[in-house]
Amino acid sequence: IIGDFDSCSETVKHKYLSSSKTKLLNPVKDLTDTHAAVLEAIKLAPEFITIIGATGKRLDHFMGNLALLKLCLDYGIKAEILDKHNRITMIDKQMKINKKNQYGKYVSLIPFSDEVTGITLTGFAYGLSNATMIKADTIGISNEIREEEGFITIKIDADPEKCGKKIYYDFCQERRYPSQALAQQMHMAFDDAFKRLIEPSISNEVLKEAKEKADIE
């Protein structure tokens, strides 16, 4: 139990502060109680975090709590915000939703980043194939699963130029660096190898792994 208890009654505050498992925070701080609680949960290295009481009446807190899903995602931890009417999660790869176990009638997709590419939906009433959504789009609102399962896939992008340079410098690190003319040819070769061979291979492996995990879940 963690928080500053500034919005609860003295009776409730006394009840929880009497426990040795409670961590009292200063009300004057740079992060919300929910943020602090999620950081404590991350320290425990869980596979999954469920955040409740996160939608409430204050939209500023709710929007901040959405960003905490991204924080969990960055740590490789699955997380969800759950209330009576909604289950909200954030993904950066494939996701499978079983129709009989879905939460409510609708499934909505809302971009968190400025742009999400390679969006493919199968098993939905409104399918997509390699589509792009920007932050201002509402095209993903109120979709429905029509098959037994609905699949969501998004593209995982990498900067080809940065990857090509990384491969080049890793290759040359334990060798003598080539002349300028040869270096230019090597950069071109590494860039081409990444775009035609390495990037598609990585994408296929990532999607395969994501599908296998989704099938298990």
Solvent accessible surface area in square Angstrom, and as a share of the most:
residue,aa,sasa,rsa
1,I,108,0.55
2,I,37,0.19
3,G,5,0.05
4,D,11,0.06
5,F,30,0.12
6,D,101,0.52
7,S,111,0.72
8,C,48,0.29
9,S,62,0.40
10,E,134,0.60
11,T,108,0.63
12,V,61,0.35
13,K,55,0.23
14,H,137,0.61
15,K,133,0.57
16,Y,78,0.30
17,L,64,0.32
18,S,85,0.55
19,S,44,0.28
20,S,117,0.76
21,K,168,0.71
22,T,23,0.13
23,K,100,0.42
24,L,98,0.49
25,L,31,0.15
26,N,97,0.50
27,P,80,0.50
28,V,131,0.76
29,K,61,0.26
30,D,153,0.79
31,L,59,0.29
32,T,55,0.32
33,D,44,0.23
34,T,38,0.22
35,H,56,0.25
36,A,10,0.07
37,A,39,0.30
38,V,6,0.03
39,L,60,0.30
40,E,57,0.25
41,A,26,0.21
42,I,19,0.10
43,K,148,0.63
44,L,144,0.71
45,A,83,0.64
46,P,39,0.25
47,E,159,0.71
48,F,100,0.42
49,I,16,0.08
50,T,66,0.38
51,I,11,0.06
52,I,128,0.65
53,G,78,0.75
54,A,5,0.04
55,T,30,0.18
56,G,66,0.64
57,K,200,0.85
58,R,142,0.52
59,L,127,0.63
60,D,82,0.42
61,H,76,0.34
62,F,42,0.18
63,M,129,0.58
64,G,38,0.37
65,N,7,0.04
66,L,46,0.23
67,A,45,0.35
68,L,10,0.05
69,L,4,0.02
70,K,76,0.32
71,L,41,0.20
72,C,0,0.00
73,L,40,0.20
74,D,95,0.49
75,Y,129,0.49
76,G,69,0.67
77,I,14,0.07
78,K,94,0.40
79,A,7,0.05
80,E,16,0.07
81,I,1,0.00
82,L,44,0.22
83,D,36,0.19
84,K,174,0.74
85,H,140,0.62
86,N,66,0.34
87,R,115,0.42
88,I,44,0.22
89,T,55,0.32
90,M,34,0.15
91,I,50,0.25
92,D,63,0.32
93,K,71,0.30
94,Q,26,0.11
95,M,59,0.26
96,K,42,0.18
97,I,26,0.13
98,N,48,0.25
99,K,93,0.39
100,K,169,0.72
101,N,101,0.52
102,Q,36,0.16
103,Y,80,0.30
104,G,55,0.53
105,K,122,0.52
106,Y,114,0.43
107,V,19,0.11
108,S,53,0.34
109,L,33,0.16
110,I,121,0.61
111,P,10,0.06
112,F,89,0.37
113,S,57,0.37
114,D,107,0.56
115,E,98,0.44
116,V,29,0.16
117,T,33,0.19
118,G,9,0.09
119,I,5,0.03
120,T,43,0.25
121,L,8,0.04
122,T,70,0.41
123,G,20,0.19
124,F,17,0.07
125,A,30,0.24
126,Y,146,0.55
127,G,49,0.48
128,L,41,0.20
129,S,95,0.61
130,N,113,0.58
131,A,24,0.19
132,T,70,0.40
133,M,3,0.01
134,I,84,0.42
135,K,114,0.48
136,A,88,0.68
137,D,47,0.24
138,T,105,0.61
139,I,119,0.61
140,G,5,0.05
141,I,79,0.40
142,S,51,0.33
143,N,11,0.05
144,E,42,0.19
145,I,2,0.01
146,R,153,0.56
147,E,105,0.47
148,E,145,0.65
149,E,55,0.25
150,G,0,0.00
151,F,48,0.20
152,I,4,0.02
153,T,27,0.16
154,I,22,0.11
155,K,108,0.46
156,I,74,0.37
157,D,91,0.47
158,A,46,0.36
159,D,66,0.34
160,P,45,0.28
161,E,106,0.48
162,K,143,0.61
163,C,34,0.20
164,G,0,0.00
165,K,93,0.39
166,K,124,0.53
167,I,49,0.25
168,Y,9,0.04
169,Y,109,0.41
170,D,72,0.37
171,F,86,0.36
172,C,2,0.01
173,Q,132,0.59
174,E,161,0.72
175,R,136,0.50
176,R,229,0.84
177,Y,122,0.46
178,P,32,0.20
179,S,75,0.48
180,Q,162,0.72
181,A,75,0.58
182,L,96,0.48
183,A,16,0.12
184,Q,112,0.50
185,Q,108,0.48
186,M,32,0.14
187,H,51,0.23
188,M,114,0.51
189,A,61,0.47
190,F,36,0.15
191,D,41,0.21
192,D,61,0.32
193,A,29,0.22
194,F,7,0.03
195,K,111,0.47
196,R,148,0.54
197,L,107,0.53
198,I,63,0.32
199,E,38,0.17
200,P,56,0.35
201,S,60,0.39
202,I,92,0.46
203,S,33,0.22
204,N,98,0.50
205,E,106,0.47
206,V,41,0.24
207,L,59,0.30
208,K,120,0.51
209,E,87,0.39
210,A,4,0.03
211,K,94,0.40
212,E,88,0.40
213,K,93,0.39
214,A,8,0.06
215,D,71,0.37
216,I,150,0.76
217,E,140,0.63
